[in-house]
Structure formats: structure tokens, C-alpha cells
Amino acid sequence: MFGLNRLSIKSKLQIMLLVASLGSIVVVAYLSCSKAQETITERIFDQLTSVRASKAYQVESYFRILRHHIETLCEDRMVVSAMGEFKGAFAQLNQASIPPDWDREIVSYYTKEFLPKLAKNITGTPVFETYRPTSSASRYLQYHYIANNPKSVGKKDELKQAEDGSEYSKIHARYHALFRNLIKKFGYYDLFLIDTKTGNIVYSVYKETDFGTSLDRGPYGNSNLAEVVKKVRANPDRGAIQIADFQFHRPSYNAPAAFIAGAIYDGDTKVGILAVQLPVDEINNELTGNRNWKQDGLGDTGETYLVGSDFLMRSVARPLLEDSKGYVSKLRNHNIKSETIAQIERLNTSILVQKVDTVVAEEAISGKSGTQKAENYLGNPTLSSYSPVKIPGVNWGIIAEMDLTEAYQPINELQFYLLVSTIILVLLVLFYAVIAAQRFTQPIDTLIASSSKVKAGELDTEVIFNTKDEFNELAQIFNTMVQQLRTSNTLLEEKNQENENLLLNILPHTVVKGMKKGNQKIADRHSQVTMVCIHIGGLMKIGEEDTPEETAQLFDELIHILDEVGEKHGVERLFLVGDRYMANCGLTKAQLDHVNRGVQFALEALNSIKRFNQKHNISLSLDIGVHTGTVMAAIIGQQKFRYQVWGETVEIANQLQQNAEPNTILVTQAVYDRLHEIHNFTKSDGITQDGRKLPTWVLGKTGLQDLISDLTTGLDFDADNF
């Protein structure tokens, strides 16, 4: 066939070897690429699903906390009293006469301040008559608290009391600071008290142009603030908290705004409505991980965002945050309408502007969860994971996605590698076929192939010839050498494992890993590290009373307990000097919640020392200092090395421990700022570091509910005093 019978055995052997080799390479390459693509797709889908589920839980939890807080405020005595007093004073102002010069001042504010700024964020030209306050009370209040307010635009809330001598201003002076402090602590954009019957906004913190107007008859009757009020009226039951989805809110210069509201009850009597304008930034921070997409495992192109039932975004797109010009360019390339692009540039947001009319968005909004390959809102092919968001009152979906080009980058690299490898292997096979055909010595070929296997690490290779010639003797020698090599390799692996275990006892895992890769100089600066310094009080006294063996046994048991507590919370012991125990979180392994992990470790260490004292009938104590910041770490020493950590953060942690009372935890302001909503702290005297006075806090009871309870209790007390 095709003259094969006329070919020499040498040529036939060459052809057979080439065909067999090339066929194997092609099959293996195809199977490898297919399997790699399948594996990478599954891994990316799993990763995106994990990120999406985590972000959905955070958003749902955030709105759940909002509901509980609004429900609590609606029953708070201060809020109930304020609602009644503001409503009564507002009604009195409707009987007041408004001088013409007041109206002129209001017109001047709208035409010179509000309307020009609003015109930049909307299409068309706004006119005063559309937004003009009509009632006597609204004109009175907008004159004194907006038009005649000496504070600049954006700071109108700083005015505690207008100098008009009215009953309303006296009430405003009593409550305004409390409400202003409340929305700042909980991150709300604004807070409103609304008359249920008339729809009048009798009080707001930030005093925008909806202040004093009626949501029934005023210029903002079609806003989503009016919508949430209608929902509360339709379902006025106690504890029935309502949400209005994002819309452009013109009093806030057409910025996207959502509202949450509930009925205020005085006993069994409904006295008004409390509404809160939700902050957009908080939701964006939850979804972007404070713009740390890579740390969330989303790479260079991945993002997580919300989409509403109208297929418009409810959070800001990652490309807009990272590169607004590039984002706008991509929109133009995707044939997005110029009006939409102009609105995104005006408002500097994609919320309620960017259309997400995609398959995955439709699936998520319809209540389905899953993963699939699909185009995103910019027309790029992506791997997407989607699901609905369970927030009562809105129909949102959440999508986590990554561009296909980034997800499949390892596949492209593998294909290039296989192509190069194929070329190299073809040349090698051709050369081997020529040599094999020329010599036609199968035993030698067998030995060469076996040797190649040994070189590749296959030490179970064995050569057997059913002959009694020199090849058989060579095969026996070969097998003996492989056996010796296998034995030597086993011993070497055991020694390497022993050396690695020894290093792991004195160095962190990541440092040992770096040394194995050949890094001789290991030094770095770490910016997200929490240091925990512990002094074991009373240990020296026990050492004087007990034998060294007994003291060492107790000390070893205690350190083992602290190490186990640290491992539980992701905290590593750095070193142990005398009765001082130094540990860290975030040095060798990045932890987003390293501060909380360090404090949790310190709290559980205090509980452990109590149980340890009870078990051994002794009285040891722990003085603990916790600080977070930047440290430097390196392997120090040539012959006797040690993993050394230093820096101001370490010094401050040591000084905190030295100033801590027995069995207490002393922390810095940085730790307090991170965790004051989770744990309860008590202000202490502070410490001095390099001539600076650093504020310090002593850790006490924990819990967000304690914080809310303390806050509302304090508000009740102030309200009664007033």
C-alpha cells in the first residue's frame, strides 16, 4: 500500500515511530487542553459563586440591620416625642405670615444655588415654579434653615437653631444635634420626620429643598421618598418597615437615592413616619470589598454588582471606579446611547444609568441562581455567577463575573507551551527514529527508554531480558542501580522532611517555603498586621516555689494552650522570651479581618488563663497589648538565624502590654476604630511613644446590639432632660 512493501525496514521503523509519536502528542495535547479548560472553568465558577454568595449575604445582612434599627428608632421615646413636637410646631407655622423679602430670599437661593447645580445633573433647564415651596410653613422653614442659613451649601445641617424665636426652632435646638449625631454614627445620608396625614416633611437633618414640603401636594410627590411614605400608609402596622428602590432624587441634585421608612407609634397611636435616605457608598463598599477586587479573588476584570428589576445597576461598575475615561470609551465602542454616556459623566455613577440587559441579569431578577458563560453589559464574554438578593421590598439580582480572556489566560499559555513542546518532541522523535533504525538494537533502545524513565523520576522501572548474553548482565546491573537509587532517594526524602519539620518549628510556613525556592535573603514590609503582646504575670513566683521540672511542665502546657487558641483564630506565635509571648495576625498570611482575629485571640486567651488557674490552683495573669499597623520582618543571622520582626507597631504593642492591668486588654485608637461597633471599649489614660501621646482603650463587653442599646438609651435620657 502506497509502496510501503518496497521500503526498507529502517524506513518503515522511522515512519511507524513518527506516526505513533505524533498521534500520541496530538491526542494528549487535545485531552490536556480540554481537561484544563474544564477544570479552570469549574474553578472560576466556584470562586465567583463563593464571592457572589458572600457579597449577597453582606448586602442582605446590611439591609436586615437597617430594618431592625429603623424599627427600633420608630419605638424610641425620643423619636416619638420629637415627632409630636415637630408636627405641632409645624402646624403653628402654617398660620405665620411670610414677608415678601423672605420669598425673595428663597427665590434667590433657588435661582443662584440650587437650580444651577441641579441643571448640571439633569437634561433640560429646571425652573423655580416647579420646585417652589407653597405652604406658609415650608416657606418659613426654607427661609430660616436654607435661604437665610449662614452655612454654605452642603453644610446646612450645621445650623442648630434659627434666630427667629419660634417654638419650632426651640424644638429644633433640642433634637437636631442628637439626630445629626445618629445618622453620622450609622452612616445614613439623611433622616426625615413626616406627618402621616398631610405628608409634610416636618424635620430633616440635611435641610435639602424637600424640607418642609408636602409629599402629597408638593413638588416631590412623585419621588421615591413619597413612594415609601405611601407604602407605610398602606401598611401602617407596628414594625412593618418599607423600602423604596433607588431613583434619582432631585433635592440631592439628582443623585441616586433609596429610602427605608416605618410608622412611629406612641403606644397604640400612630403619630408619624420616620424615613431614612440610604447611603450609596456603603453598598458599594460591601460589593467592591472597599475596592479590593483582587483580594476578593476577582483578578483584573472581575466584579460583583447589583441589578434591579428595570435592568439598571444598583451599584457602581468597577471600570468606572478604576478608569472612568476607559469605561466611557468602552461604552461608546458598545454603541451605548450618547445620552446615557453623558448622564454617567454628569453624575459620575452607573447606578440607575448603566443598562444590564443580559441573560444572567434576567435569570437573577427572575429568582434563579446559577453559572454560565455570557456577555456582560459591555459586550465582553464572561464567566458569570448570579442569584437573586433576598431583600424585602425590592427585586434585585447580584452578579459576579470575570472576563473570559482573563479566566482562560492559563489555557492560552498551555496551548502555546504544547505547541512549542510538540515541535521539540517531533525533532527528538525523528532523531531517535534515525538512530534506532540505523542500529536496530532493541535491547539498547529498551535500556535507553528505561534510563529516561528513571531520569524523569520513575524509580520503579525494571529491565528484564529473556537472554543469557551481555544485555542480560547489563539489565541486571541497571536494575541494581535503580534499586540503590530508589533506596537513596527514599533516605534523602526522609532527611529533607526532617529538615523541613525542624525549620517549621522556628520559622513561619511561608518563610520556609521561600527558602526552599532559593530565597536566601527574606525581608519585607507588611502593612496589614496586628501584633498581640502578652505578659504572663506570676510565672516567676511559681518558678521560685516549684521545681524547675514542675515549672517547665506548667509553662509548656500554658504555651501549648495559647498556641492552640492562636491557631483557631489564625494568629501565629512569633517568639517567646521569658514570660513574654509575642504573636501576630496577617504577617505570613493576609487576613482581611486580622484586627478582629487578634482581639478574639486575646479575649479567648484571658478565658483560657482562668481555666488554667482553676485546673492547677494557681494565680497567673495575662497583661495584653494589641496594636495594628506596619511591621518589618526578615531572617537575621548567618550561622544562627532567627525570623525577626520589628518596627513601631511592635514597640507600641510592647508598651501597651507594659501599661495593661492584669487580665486586661489595652488597645490603640487604630484597633478601636476598626472594632468599636463590635466590641465595647473604655477610654484609658493613653501611652507616650516617641514624645507623642497615643490614646488607648480597654476592651470590655462586646456586641453590636450593646452599641445600639447604649446609643438609644443615651438618646432617651437626653430627650427626657430636654
ABEGO torsion letter per residue (X at the ends): XGGAAABBAAAAAAAAAAAAAAAAAAAAAAAAAAAAAAAAAAAAAAAAAAAAAAAAAAAAAAAAAAAAAAAAAAABAAAAAAAAAAAAAAAAAAABBBBAAAAAAAAAAAAAAAAAAAAAABBEBBBAAAABBABAAAAAAAAAAAAABABBBGAAAABABBBAGBAAAAAAAAAAAAAAAAAAAAGBABBBBBBAAAGBBABBAAGBAABGBBAAABAAAABAAAAAAAAAAABABBGBBBBBBBBBBAAAGGBBBBBBBBBBBBEABBAEBBBBBBBAAAAAAAAAGGGBAAAAGAEAABBBBBBBAAGBBABBBAAAAABAAAAAAAAAAAGBBAAAAAAAAAAGBABGABBBBBAAAAAAAAGBBEBBBBBBAAGBBBBBBBBBBBBBGBBBBBBBBBBAAAAAAAAAAAAAAAAAAAAAAAAAAAAAAAAAAAAGBAAAAAAAAAAAAAAAGBAABBBBBABABAAAAAAAAAAAAAAAAAAAAAAAAAAAAAAAAAAAAABBAAAAAAAAAGBABBBBBBABBBBBBBBBBGAAAAAAABBAAAAAAAAAAAAAAAAAAAAAAGBBBABBBEABBBBBBGAABBBAAAAAAAAAAAAAAAAAAAAAAAAAGBBBBBBBBBBBEBBBBBBBEAABBBBBBBEAAAAAAAAAAAABBBGBBBBBAAAAAAAAAABBBBBBAEBBBGGBBBBBBBBBBBEAAAAAAAAAAAAAAAAAAX
